[in-house]
Amino acid sequence: MNKNDAPLVPEQGWHCLHLFYRIEHGQWQLLSADEQRNAKVALSSLVQEIRALESTQLLTLSMVTPKADLGFMLITPDLHAANRIEKQLSLSLGADVLVPVYSYLSLTEESEYKTSAEDYAAVLENEQKISRGTPEFEKSMGAFEERMKH
């Protein structure tokens, strides 16, 4: 996958990628203490880098199951980005340390319960006591409209 590839973004929704890994402890033990520490720092840095990407969310999960040790849930609009991130996560602790045991890709849908701009304006006026036409009202509405784009 080339970083210059055009984004592959659906008309509606975002890609949601669930990844589950088993730690291959035998392979992990072959690494020196310094290599293990560097691998952990690299994974932590990668997670922070991914979380800093625009319109992207990454959750890390500790699994309580004999099948997987570690999980990730990635939400991003671009399928190419999801693919690239999956490859980076898979290799983050070193070759053959994280073994994929299960994964699936889904596409989120827009909620039928989405708040309309008029509904939100009513909340601002009635519950938060912010009057229409004030700078605070306009700022809140602008922030709401920006959130609803995603």
LINBELWO-V218290 format. One record per residue. N is the residue number from 0. SS is DSSP state (A for helix, B for strand, O for the rest). OMEGA is omega in whole degrees, 0 to 359 (none if undefined). Layout:
BEGIN
n=<N:N>
ss=<SS:SS>
omega=<OMEGA:OMEGA>
END
This chain:
BEGIN
n=<0:1:2:3:4:5:6:7:8:9:10:11:12:13:14:15:16:17:18:19:20:21:22:23:24:25:26:27:28:29:30:31:32:33:34:35:36:37:38:39:40:41:42:43:44:45:46:47:48:49:50:51:52:53:54:55:56:57:58:59:60:61:62:63:64:65:66:67:68:69:70:71:72:73:74:75:76:77:78:79:80:81:82:83:84:85:86:87:88:89:90:91:92:93:94:95:96:97:98:99:100:101:102:103:104:105:106:107:108:109:110:111:112:113:114:115:116:117:118:119:120:121:122:123:124:125:126:127:128:129:130:131:132:133:134:135:136:137:138:139:140:141:142:143:144:145:146:147:148:149>
ss=<O:O:O:O:O:O:O:O:B:O:O:O:O:O:B:B:B:B:B:B:B:B:B:O:A:A:A:A:A:O:O:O:A:A:A:A:A:A:A:A:A:A:A:A:A:A:A:A:A:A:A:O:O:O:O:B:B:B:B:B:B:B:O:O:O:O:O:O:O:B:B:B:B:B:B:B:O:B:A:A:A:A:A:A:A:A:A:A:A:A:A:O:O:O:O:O:O:B:B:B:B:B:B:B:B:B:B:O:O:O:O:O:O:O:O:O:A:A:A:A:A:A:A:A:A:A:O:O:O:O:O:O:O:O:A:A:A:A:A:A:A:A:A:A:A:A:A:A:O:O>
omega=<181:180:182:178:177:178:176:188:179:178:178:174:179:176:178:184:178:182:180:185:169:176:177:187:177:179:179:182:177:179:176:179:178:179:177:180:179:179:178:178:179:178:179:179:179:179:179:178:180:180:179:180:180:176:181:177:177:175:174:185:171:187:176:183:177:184:183:178:189:178:176:170:183:175:182:181:188:180:178:178:179:180:180:181:178:179:180:180:182:183:190:179:181:182:175:177:176:181:180:177:178:174:171:181:176:179:180:178:175:183:174:181:182:179:177:178:180:177:180:177:178:177:179:182:189:184:182:176:176:185:175:176:178:178:180:178:181:179:179:179:177:178:178:181:178:178:183:177:185:none>
END
